[in-house]
Amino acid sequence: MNDKKSPDTRGRILETALDLFSERGYQGSSMREIADRLDITKATVFYHFPSKAVLLATLCEPLSEDLEDVLARARPADDLVRFRRELIEGTLDVYIRNRKVLYVLIQDLTMLAQDGTFRRLISLMERIHGAFAGPSPDISVRIRAVQIFAMLGDPVFLCRDVPVARLRAEILAGVWALLDEPTTAGLVTREEADLGPRIPPPARRRAGRPSVMSEEKAELARRMYAEGVHGVAEIAERLGVSRATVYRHLGERAGSR
């Protein structure tokens, strides 16, 4: 069989391209370099892949196909809890299996802003994560910190059709839920997430801000928030509860609509 048309040659090109893209980035790699690494002609590379964009798209096909399989295998009608778990674990497994391709895609994002603006944003995000996690954090703390901030950004981008007030309440409700998990105890507590005035620990333990509100207070909080005039801190202070409590009740109402 002509080596130019060999399926093995196509597979070798894909493998080499993925290695090269991982090392130098998609933008920093060329079809000529791929050919040189394989000791074949550039024409052979172009025979299998008409352009570098087609080559990258082909490398991404397994990622897309695996995600489609996750959706196809999950059955929401059988068990909602199990369905959600299958989606989460299945997606994670897909990401792990395709981590090299994901790295190439994410790495290439930094090439989009020639003036370095995007790189600066990445650097700032890393500094925020570091400040939040504190000095010398263990692996669990580092991962929880990244998870929490990812929970803030992704919904804002992907749920642009959701009204701002409801979007904000839902996002924060999700963050509070993560912070309430025992595995996050070493990172930050829910009370520590409250950005209201600092109260000395002994006084806070004795007095304690209620973690729940009556339906009457909750409805008042929602009306005040909907007016767009009162901030969460002001509402929490007036009703004698924490910000986290206000956010949770806003989230409960939003989720019931």
C-alpha positions in Angstrom: 0.0 0.0 0.0 1.2 3.5 -0.8 2.5 5.0 2.4 0.9 8.3 1.4 -2.6 6.6 1.6 -1.9 4.4 4.5 -4.4 4.7 7.5 -1.4 4.2 9.7 0.2 7.3 8.2 -3.0 9.3 9.0 -2.9 8.1 12.6 0.8 8.9 13.0 0.1 12.4 11.7 -2.7 12.9 14.3 -0.5 11.6 17.1 2.5 13.8 16.1 0.3 16.9 15.6 -1.2 16.5 19.0 2.3 16.2 20.6 3.5 19.3 18.7 0.4 21.3 19.4 0.8 20.5 23.1 4.4 21.5 23.1 4.2 24.7 21.0 0.6 25.5 20.8 -1.6 25.3 17.8 -0.7 28.8 16.5 3.0 28.1 17.0 3.0 24.9 15.0 3.1 24.3 11.3 2.3 21.4 8.9 5.9 21.5 7.7 7.1 20.7 11.3 4.6 17.8 11.5 6.0 16.4 8.3 9.6 16.9 9.4 9.0 15.0 12.7 7.5 12.1 10.7 10.1 12.2 8.0 7.5 12.5 5.3 6.7 15.2 2.8 4.4 18.1 3.6 2.3 17.0 0.6 1.6 13.8 2.4 0.3 15.6 5.4 -2.0 17.8 3.2 -3.2 14.7 1.4 -4.7 13.4 4.7 -5.6 16.9 6.1 -6.3 19.8 3.7 -5.5 22.4 6.4 -4.2 22.7 9.9 -7.8 23.7 11.0 -9.1 20.4 9.6 -6.3 18.6 11.5 -7.3 20.2 14.8 -11.0 19.5 14.2 -10.2 15.9 13.6 -8.3 15.7 16.9 -11.3 17.1 18.6 -13.8 14.6 17.2 -13.2 12.0 19.9 -13.9 14.6 22.6 -17.2 15.6 20.9 -18.2 11.9 20.3 -17.4 10.9 23.9 -19.6 13.8 25.2 -22.4 12.7 22.9 -22.1 9.1 24.3 -22.4 10.5 27.9 -25.7 12.1 27.0 -26.9 9.0 25.1 -26.2 6.7 28.0 -27.7 8.8 30.7 -31.4 8.1 31.4 -33.2 11.0 33.2 -36.5 9.2 33.5 -35.1 6.3 35.5 -33.5 8.1 38.5 -32.8 11.9 38.5 -30.0 11.6 41.1 -28.3 8.8 39.2 -28.7 10.7 35.9 -27.0 13.8 37.3 -24.2 11.7 38.7 -23.7 10.0 35.4 -23.5 13.3 33.6 -21.0 14.7 36.1 -18.8 11.6 36.3 -19.1 10.8 32.6 -18.1 14.3 31.6 -15.2 14.3 33.9 -14.0 11.0 32.5 -14.3 12.4 29.0 -12.3 15.4 30.0 -9.6 13.3 31.5 -9.3 11.0 28.5 -9.1 14.0 26.2 -7.0 16.2 28.5 -4.2 16.6 25.9 -6.7 18.0 23.3 -8.3 20.2 26.0 -4.9 21.6 26.9 -4.3 22.4 23.3 -7.6 24.3 23.0 -7.2 26.2 26.3 -3.5 27.0 25.5 -4.6 28.4 22.2 -7.0 30.8 23.9 -4.0 32.8 25.2 -2.9 33.4 21.6 -6.1 35.2 20.7 -5.1 38.5 22.3 -1.9 39.7 20.7 -1.6 42.6 23.2 -1.4 40.2 26.1 -4.7 41.2 27.6 -5.9 37.6 27.8 -2.7 36.4 29.4 -3.1 39.2 32.0 -6.6 38.0 32.8 -5.3 34.4 33.3 -2.6 35.7 35.6 -5.1 37.7 37.6 -7.4 34.7 38.0 -4.4 32.6 39.2 -3.5 35.2 41.7 -7.1 35.4 43.0 -7.2 31.6 43.4 -3.9 31.8 45.2 -5.1 34.5 47.6 -8.3 32.6 48.3 -6.6 29.3 49.0 -3.9 30.8 51.2 -0.2 29.9 51.4 0.9 26.3 50.9 -2.6 24.9 50.4 -3.0 21.1 50.0 -4.4 19.6 46.9 -8.0 19.6 48.1 -7.9 23.3 49.0 -6.4 24.2 45.6 -9.0 22.2 43.7 -11.9 23.5 45.7 -10.8 27.1 45.2 -10.6 26.6 41.4 -14.0 24.9 41.5 -15.6 27.7 43.4 -14.4 30.4 41.0 -15.3 28.3 37.9 -18.8 28.1 39.3 -19.0 31.9 39.2 -17.8 32.4 35.6 -19.2 29.6 33.5 -22.9 30.3 34.3 -22.5 34.0 33.5 -21.3 33.1 30.0 -23.5 30.1 29.3 -26.8 31.4 30.8 -26.9 34.9 29.3 -30.7 34.6 28.8 -31.4 34.3 32.6 -32.4 37.6 34.4 -29.5 39.1 36.3 -31.1 38.9 39.8 -32.1 35.2 39.4 -28.7 34.3 37.8 -26.8 35.9 40.6 -28.9 34.2 43.3 -28.7 30.8 41.6 -24.9 31.0 41.2 -24.3 32.0 44.8 -26.7 29.3 46.0 -24.6 26.8 44.2 -21.4 28.2 45.8 -22.9 28.1 49.3 -23.9 24.5 48.7 -20.3 23.6 47.9 -18.9 25.5 50.8 -21.3 23.6 53.2 -19.8 20.3 52.2 -17.6 18.7 54.9 -14.7 18.4 52.3 -14.5 22.2 52.2 -14.2 22.7 55.9 -10.5 23.4 55.7 -11.0 26.0 53.0 -13.7 28.4 54.1 -16.9 28.2 56.1 -20.2 29.6 55.1 -20.0 32.3 57.7 -16.6 33.2 56.5 -18.0 33.6 53.1 -20.4 36.3 54.4 -18.9 39.6 53.4 -20.8 41.6 56.0 -19.2 43.4 59.0 -16.7 41.3 60.9 -18.0 40.3 64.3 -15.7 38.9 67.0 -16.0 35.1 67.2 -17.3 34.9 70.8 -20.0 37.5 70.1 -21.0 35.8 66.9 -21.3 32.4 68.7 -23.4 33.9 71.5 -25.7 36.0 69.3 -25.5 34.2 66.0 -27.3 35.4 63.0 -30.3 33.2 62.1 -29.6 30.8 59.2 -33.3 30.8 58.2 -36.0 33.4 57.8 -39.7 33.3 58.2 -41.7 33.3 55.0 -42.8 36.8 55.8 -39.2 38.0 56.1 -38.1 36.0 53.1 -40.9 37.7 51.0 -39.8 41.1 52.2 -36.2 40.3 51.3 -37.3 39.3 47.8 -39.4 42.4 47.3 -36.5 44.7 48.5 -34.1 42.9 46.2 -36.4 43.0 43.2 -36.7 46.8 43.6 -33.1 47.0 42.7 -32.4 49.7 45.3 -31.4 47.7 48.3 -28.2 45.7 48.3 -27.9 42.2 49.9 -25.8 43.6 52.7 -28.4 46.2 53.6 -31.2 43.6 53.4 -29.3 41.2 55.7 -28.5 44.0 58.2 -32.2 45.1 58.3 -33.5 41.6 58.7 -30.8 40.5 61.2 -29.5 37.6 59.1 -26.3 36.9 57.1 -25.8 37.6 53.5 -25.6 33.8 52.9 -29.1 33.4 54.4 -30.5 36.1 52.1 -28.8 34.6 49.0 -30.2 31.1 49.9 -33.7 32.4 50.2 -33.5 34.3 47.0 -32.2 31.1 45.4 -35.0 29.1 46.8 -37.6 31.4 45.3 -35.8 31.6 42.0 -35.6 27.8 41.8 -39.4 27.5 42.4 -40.4 29.7 39.6 
